[in-house]
Amino acid sequence: MSEPSPIHCRVDFRTLPVTAFTEQTGRLDSLWSTGCTVQTPLHLDSSSMVELRIYLSDGHWPLRIDRARITWSHWTSFSIEFETLSAEDQDRLEAYLATNQELERA
């Protein structure tokens, strides 16, 4: 697992299984190659599964994570581990993180 990078951007999510349109919006606080931490006004159970769309600042489509497991939840913050991420989105995520880490060192 890569080190978490402090990245702040919009993230849309909904809990699984989807039984109604219940999309929520939050703010990504940190991101790494296998997961992220999200701030939101909602409290989610640590046993929940979610679907995510992460809007990175690179001007491309949002990253699409069809299935992620909440590994930690406290009040209005939770951490997740990605379970399904396409190879294309994984490559994009790793390139984005590498660029972000280089900018932090400069």
Number of C-alpha atoms within 10 A of each C-alpha: 7 12 11 17 17 17 18 16 15 18 21 19 19 17 20 16 11 11 7 9 8 10 12 14 17 18 19 24 20 18 21 19 19 18 21 22 22 24 21 16 12 14 13 19 14 15 10 16 21 22 21 21 17 19 19 18 13 9 7 9 12 17 19 18 20 17 18 23 20 20 16 16 18 13 12 13 19 22 21 22 19 20 15 15 17 12 9 9 15 17 13 15 19 15 13 16 21 13 11 14 15 10 9 9 6 5
